[in-house]
Amino acid sequence: MKIIELNENEISNILNDLLKRSPNNYGEYEGRVKDILDNVKERGDAALFEYTKNFDKADIHEGNILVTEEEIQAAYDSVDPSLVEVIKKAIKNIREYHEKQRQYSWFDSKPDGSMLGQKVTALSRVGVYVPGGKAAYPSSVLMNIIPAKVAGVEEIIMTTPPNKDGVVNPGTLVAAKEAGADKIYKVGGAQAIGAMAYGTKSISKVDKIVGPGNIYVALAKKAVYGHVSIDSIAGPSEILVLADETANPRFVAADLLSQAEHDELASAILVTTSMELAKKVEEEVKKFVEVLSRKEIMEKSLENYGYLLVAKDMEQAIQVTNEIASEHLEIVTKDPFMVMTKIRNAGAIFIGEYSSEPLGDYFAGPNHVLPTNGTAKFFSPLSVDDFIKKSSIIYFSKDALEPLHKDIEQFATAEQLTAHANSIRVRFE
């Protein structure tokens, strides 16, 4: 990791380096993704089966693309029962948190005979994409399905790539069943996104696609946006720890590595007012990297996107923290709640030395699907809001409309929309 004393030029350079990780900068893949999507749109299931054979080496066809109850039971049989219990506990926490986000229709009537309101309706069908192979994360299954269930989505389908034997990761299946997925299909990659966006004989078109994936999945979601809604175009994982001299360097180092182990493009950043802390964290990181299992991944991540940034004071530290707008932000300072009030941009904020990032990944309850690559400046975590839509309700009686009609006619006429004006005028001839 690089220790850097902050100035305006260094901040700009770091922001530019971090933005290179965005899926928007991988244009060379877009042509391949477009070819896959076009093929799925034109040929449906036949294209899905071919791509699954080519990419996953699995013989998938109309008769086995849908996961059966027997396969789900086999998954339960192969997963440690204690892990199933942990998944159930996590579901309880996640559900309780998201239930507090529910919105309801409302109506406001007035004595003049008018009524305005908002009708809240859950989406009909949602598609959840779940990565396979080494990137199989049951926790992400929970985080994507549970808010959709709480919102009241009628049907939740899930796609995930099988292994070469046509088998889906058991932990993924157990998590999907416990969370409430209605159907699970054995297909991954950009072709799965195409199937959910356009529909095939086996897989029905959805209203919205959520869930993480590799660069092909991210670019496919970007390409189909408009045919369907999507949650976001997720970039590599990232963490920023904002700390002062009171922080425990061993804890800070451990938390930085919790994200660096995700992949080579993950970013781990310490912003601190203490050069002494930065040096101690650097030493602790080196010790941990030598004994943790994903050493090569962590080393590449830290070499390219790991920073130990030393600010002149807490004001500058907060400024750069807001500029970076990290997916995960930990605040470990003398008065973390005061610092938190000055944070404008972060996906999730973890306060105090015992609120480490993995607590949010697995168990606390808030969603771990978060904005990345600086998009926390304008995006929010996945929530129940992502699975509903709102319709405006307007009712006016003649008595309520009468005192307004000339104003509306004048407005419409000023915009040269005479038919608009006439639509109101005829009611008072």
C-alpha positions in Angstrom: 0.0 0.0 0.0 1.1 3.5 -0.7 1.4 6.2 2.1 0.5 9.5 0.6 0.3 13.0 2.2 -2.8 14.6 0.8 -2.9 17.7 -1.4 -5.3 18.7 -4.2 -3.2 17.2 -6.9 -2.9 13.8 -5.1 -6.7 13.7 -4.5 -7.3 14.3 -8.2 -4.9 11.5 -9.2 -6.4 9.0 -6.8 -10.0 9.8 -8.0 -8.8 9.2 -11.6 -7.2 5.9 -10.7 -10.3 4.7 -8.9 -12.6 5.6 -11.8 -10.6 3.4 -14.2 -12.2 0.5 -12.4 -15.7 1.4 -13.6 -17.5 -1.0 -16.1 -18.1 2.1 -18.2 -14.4 1.9 -19.1 -14.4 -1.6 -20.6 -15.7 -0.7 -24.0 -13.8 -3.6 -25.7 -16.3 -6.0 -24.2 -19.4 -4.2 -25.3 -19.4 -5.7 -28.9 -19.3 -9.2 -27.5 -22.0 -8.5 -25.0 -24.2 -7.0 -27.8 -23.7 -10.1 -30.0 -24.8 -12.4 -27.1 -27.9 -10.3 -26.3 -28.9 -10.1 -30.0 -28.5 -13.8 -30.3 -30.7 -14.5 -27.2 -33.3 -12.0 -28.4 -33.5 -13.7 -31.8 -33.1 -17.4 -31.0 -34.2 -17.6 -27.3 -33.6 -20.9 -25.6 -31.5 -22.3 -28.3 -28.9 -19.5 -27.8 -29.1 -20.0 -24.0 -28.3 -23.7 -24.3 -25.5 -23.1 -26.7 -23.8 -20.4 -24.5 -24.2 -22.6 -21.4 -22.5 -25.4 -23.2 -19.7 -23.2 -24.5 -19.0 -21.2 -21.3 -20.0 -23.5 -18.5 -19.5 -26.9 -20.2 -22.9 -28.0 -19.0 -25.6 -29.8 -21.0 -28.7 -27.6 -20.2 -31.9 -28.0 -22.2 -35.6 -27.3 -21.9 -36.1 -30.3 -19.6 -33.5 -29.4 -16.9 -32.9 -25.6 -17.1 -35.4 -25.1 -14.2 -34.1 -26.2 -10.8 -36.4 -28.9 -9.3 -37.5 -29.4 -5.7 -35.4 -32.6 -5.7 -32.3 -30.6 -6.5 -33.1 -28.1 -3.8 -33.5 -30.9 -1.3 -30.1 -32.3 -2.4 -28.6 -28.9 -1.7 -30.0 -28.9 1.8 -28.6 -32.4 2.4 -25.1 -31.2 1.4 -25.0 -27.9 3.3 -24.0 -27.8 7.0 -27.2 -27.6 9.0 -25.6 -24.9 11.2 -25.0 -22.7 8.2 -28.7 -23.1 7.3 -29.6 -21.8 10.8 -27.2 -18.9 10.3 -28.9 -18.1 7.0 -32.3 -18.1 8.7 -31.0 -15.7 11.5 -29.6 -13.4 8.8 -33.0 -13.4 6.9 -34.8 -12.4 10.1 -32.5 -9.3 10.5 -32.6 -8.4 6.9 -36.4 -8.7 6.7 -37.0 -6.7 9.8 -34.8 -3.8 8.6 -36.4 -3.7 5.1 -40.0 -3.9 6.5 -39.3 -0.4 8.0 -38.8 0.8 4.4 -42.3 -0.1 3.1 -44.3 2.6 1.6 -48.1 2.8 1.3 -50.6 4.5 -0.9 -52.0 7.7 0.3 -54.9 10.0 -0.6 -55.5 13.6 0.4 -59.1 14.9 -0.1 -60.1 18.6 0.3 -63.5 20.2 1.0 -63.5 21.8 -2.5 -64.2 18.4 -4.1 -60.6 17.5 -5.1 -58.6 14.5 -4.2 -54.9 13.9 -4.8 -52.8 10.9 -3.9 -50.2 8.3 -4.7 -50.8 4.6 -5.4 -47.9 2.3 -4.6 -47.7 -0.9 -6.6 -45.2 -3.7 -6.4 -43.5 -4.8 -9.6 -45.0 -8.0 -11.0 -41.9 -10.0 -11.9 -38.3 -9.4 -10.9 -35.2 -11.3 -12.0 -32.3 -11.8 -9.7 -28.9 -12.6 -11.1 -26.5 -14.6 -8.9 -22.9 -15.4 -9.9 -21.6 -18.9 -9.8 -18.3 -20.7 -9.4 -15.8 -19.0 -7.0 -18.0 -16.0 -6.7 -21.0 -17.8 -5.2 -22.3 -15.6 -2.4 -25.4 -16.8 -0.6 -25.5 -13.5 1.3 -26.1 -11.6 -2.0 -29.0 -13.9 -2.7 -30.7 -12.8 0.5 -29.9 -9.1 0.0 -31.5 -9.1 -3.5 -34.6 -11.3 -2.8 -35.7 -10.2 0.6 -36.5 -6.6 -0.2 -38.4 -7.7 -3.3 -40.5 -10.1 -1.1 -41.1 -7.3 1.4 -42.2 -5.0 -1.4 -44.8 -7.6 -2.5 -43.3 -8.6 -5.9 -45.6 -11.3 -7.3 -42.9 -13.5 -8.9 -39.2 -13.6 -8.2 -37.1 -15.6 -10.6 -33.4 -16.2 -10.2 -30.7 -17.2 -12.7 -27.3 -18.6 -11.8 -24.7 -20.5 -13.8 -24.4 -24.3 -13.2 -21.1 -26.2 -13.0 -20.1 -28.6 -15.8 -22.4 -31.3 -14.3 -25.4 -29.0 -14.5 -25.5 -28.5 -10.7 -26.0 -25.1 -9.0 -23.9 -24.2 -5.9 -25.8 -25.7 -2.9 -25.4 -22.7 -0.6 -26.9 -20.5 -3.3 -29.9 -22.8 -3.7 -30.5 -23.0 0.1 -30.3 -19.2 0.4 -32.7 -18.8 -2.5 -35.3 -21.2 -1.1 -35.1 -19.7 2.4 -35.4 -16.1 1.0 -38.4 -17.0 -1.2 -37.3 -17.3 -4.8 -40.2 -18.7 -7.0 -38.1 -20.2 -9.8 -34.4 -20.8 -10.3 -32.9 -21.3 -13.7 -29.5 -22.7 -14.6 -28.0 -20.0 -16.8 -25.4 -17.3 -16.3 -23.5 -14.5 -17.9 -24.8 -11.9 -20.4 -27.1 -14.6 -21.9 -29.0 -14.8 -18.6 -29.5 -11.1 -18.6 -30.8 -11.3 -22.2 -33.2 -14.0 -21.3 -34.7 -12.0 -18.4 -34.8 -8.8 -20.4 -36.4 -10.2 -23.6 -38.0 -13.5 -22.5 -37.5 -16.9 -24.0 -39.7 -20.0 -24.1 -38.3 -21.2 -20.7 -37.7 -17.9 -19.0 -40.4 -15.2 -18.8 -39.5 -11.5 -19.3 -39.1 -9.6 -16.1 -39.8 -6.0 -15.1 -36.5 -5.4 -13.4 -33.1 -7.2 -13.1 -31.0 -6.9 -9.9 -27.9 -8.6 -8.7 -24.1 -8.5 -9.2 -22.0 -10.2 -11.8 -18.8 -10.0 -13.9 -18.0 -7.4 -16.5 -20.2 -9.2 -19.1 -23.1 -9.2 -16.7 -22.6 -5.5 -15.8 -22.4 -4.4 -19.4 -25.4 -6.6 -20.4 -27.5 -4.9 -17.7 -26.4 -1.6 -19.0 -27.4 -2.6 -22.5 -30.9 -3.8 -21.7 -31.8 -0.9 -19.5 -34.9 0.6 -21.1 -36.3 -2.8 -22.1 -36.3 -3.5 -18.3 -35.3 -1.6 -15.2 -32.0 -2.5 -13.4 -30.7 -1.8 -10.0 -27.3 -0.4 -10.9 -24.1 -1.2 -12.9 -22.0 -2.5 -10.1 -18.2 -2.0 -10.1 -15.6 -3.7 -8.0 -15.9 -3.7 -4.2 -14.3 -0.9 -2.1 -13.8 0.2 1.5 -12.7 3.5 3.0 -11.7 3.7 6.7 -11.7 7.2 8.1 -9.7 7.2 11.3 -7.7 9.3 13.7 -4.9 8.5 16.2 -7.4 6.6 18.5 -8.0 3.8 16.0 -6.7 0.3 16.5 -4.3 -0.3 13.6 -4.8 -4.1 13.7 -8.5 -3.7 13.3 -8.2 -1.1 10.5 -5.8 -3.4 8.6 -8.1 -6.4 9.0 -11.1 -4.3 7.7 -9.2 -3.0 4.7 -8.3 -6.6 3.7 -11.9 -7.7 4.0 -12.6 -5.9 0.7 -9.2 -6.3 -0.9 -9.7 -10.1 -1.0 -12.7 -9.8 -3.3 -10.8 -9.3 -6.5 -7.7 -7.6 -8.0 -9.8 -4.5 -8.9 -11.1 -4.0 -5.3 -10.1 -0.8 -3.5 -9.0 -0.4 0.1 -8.3 3.1 1.4 -7.4 4.5 4.8 -7.9 8.2 5.3 -6.3 9.4 8.5 -5.0 12.5 10.3 -2.2 10.4 11.9 1.0 9.4 10.0 1.8 7.1 12.9 -1.4 5.2 12.4 -0.8 5.0 8.7 2.6 3.4 9.3 1.3 0.9 11.8 -1.6 -0.1 9.5 0.9 -0.7 6.7 2.8 -3.1 9.0 -0.3 -4.9 10.1 -1.5 -5.3 6.5 1.8 -7.0 5.6 1.5 -9.4 8.5 -2.1 -10.3 7.6 -1.5 -10.8 3.9 1.2 -13.4 4.6 -1.3 -15.6 6.6 -4.6 -15.1 4.8 -5.8 -17.4 2.0 -6.3 -15.0 -0.9 -2.8 -13.6 -0.8 -2.3 -13.0 -4.5 -5.6 -11.3 -5.0 -5.0 -9.0 -2.0 -1.5 -8.1 -3.1 -2.6 -7.0 -6.6 -5.6 -5.1 -5.2 -3.4 -3.2 -2.7 -0.6 -2.6 -5.2 -3.0 -0.9 -7.7 -5.9 0.5 -5.6 -4.7 0.4 -1.9 -3.9 3.8 -0.4 -2.9 5.1 3.1 -3.8 8.8 2.8 -2.6 11.2 5.5 -4.7 14.4 5.8 -3.5 17.6 7.5 -6.6 17.7 9.6 -10.1 16.1 10.0 -11.7 18.7 7.8 -9.5 17.6 4.9 -10.0 13.9 5.7 -13.8 14.4 5.6 -13.5 16.3 2.3 -11.5 13.6 0.5 -13.9 10.9 2.0 -16.8 12.7 0.4 -15.0 13.1 -2.9 -14.2 9.3 -3.1 -17.8 8.4 -2.1 -16.9 4.9 -1.1 -19.2 1.9 -1.2 -18.4 1.0 2.4 -17.2 3.7 4.9 -16.0 3.0 8.4 -15.6 5.8 10.8 -13.2 5.1 13.6 -12.5 8.4 15.4 -12.8 10.0 18.9 -16.3 11.2 18.1 -17.6 9.1 15.1 -21.2 10.3 15.4 -20.1 13.9 14.9 -18.0 12.9 11.9 -20.9 11.0 10.5 -23.0 14.1 10.4 -20.5 15.7 7.9 -20.5 12.7 5.5 -22.6 13.3 2.4 -21.4 10.5 0.1 -21.2 6.8 1.1 -23.1 3.6 0.4 -23.1 2.3 3.9 -21.6 4.0 7.0 -20.2 1.8 9.8 -19.6 3.7 13.1 -17.1 2.7 15.7 -14.4 0.0 16.0 -16.8 -2.9 16.5 -19.0 -2.1 13.4 -16.7 -3.7 10.9 -17.8 -4.0 7.2 -18.5 -7.8 7.2 -21.2 -7.2 9.9 -23.1 -5.4 7.1 -22.3 -7.9 4.5 -23.9 -10.8 6.3 -26.0 -10.1 9.4 -26.9 -6.6 10.6 -29.9 -6.1 8.3 -29.2 -3.1 6.0 -28.7 -4.1 2.4 -25.2 -4.8 1.2 -25.9 -4.1 -2.5 -24.4 -0.6 -2.6 -23.3 2.1 -5.0 -19.7 1.9 -6.2 -17.2 3.9 -8.2 -18.3 7.2 -6.7 -22.0 6.7 -7.6 -22.8 7.1 -3.9 -22.9 10.8 -4.7 -26.3 10.2 -6.4 -27.3 6.5 -5.8 -28.6 4.7 -2.7 -28.4 1.1 -1.4 -30.8 -1.5 -2.8 -34.1 -1.2 -0.9 -37.8 -2.0 -1.0 -38.1 1.2 -3.1 -36.4 -0.6 -5.9 -39.2 -3.0 -6.2 -42.2 -0.7 -6.3 -43.6 1.9 -8.6 -45.8 4.9 -7.9 -48.8 6.2 -9.7 -50.2 9.7 -9.1 -54.0 9.9 -8.3 -55.9 13.0 -9.4 -59.7 13.6 -8.9 -61.5 16.9 -9.3 -65.2 17.6 -9.2 -66.7 20.3 -11.4 -66.9 22.6 -8.5 -63.2 22.1 -7.7 -62.1 22.6 -11.4 -64.3 25.7 -12.0 -62.2 28.3 -10.3 -59.0 27.0 -11.9 -60.1 26.4 -15.5 -59.2 29.8 -17.0 -55.7 29.6 -15.5 -55.1 26.2 -17.0 -56.5 27.4 -20.4 -54.1 30.4 -20.3 -51.1 28.2 -19.5 -51.9 25.7 -22.3 -52.5 28.6 -24.8 -49.1 30.1 -23.8 -47.5 26.8 -24.8 -49.5 26.9 -28.1 -51.2 23.7 -27.1 -54.8 24.7 -28.1 -56.2 21.2 -27.8 -55.0 21.1 -24.2 -56.9 24.4 -23.6 -59.9 23.2 -25.4 -60.1 20.0 -23.3 -60.7 22.2 -20.2 -62.8 24.9 -22.0 -65.5 22.5 -23.3 -66.4 21.6 -19.8 -67.5 25.2 -19.0 -69.2 26.2 -22.3 
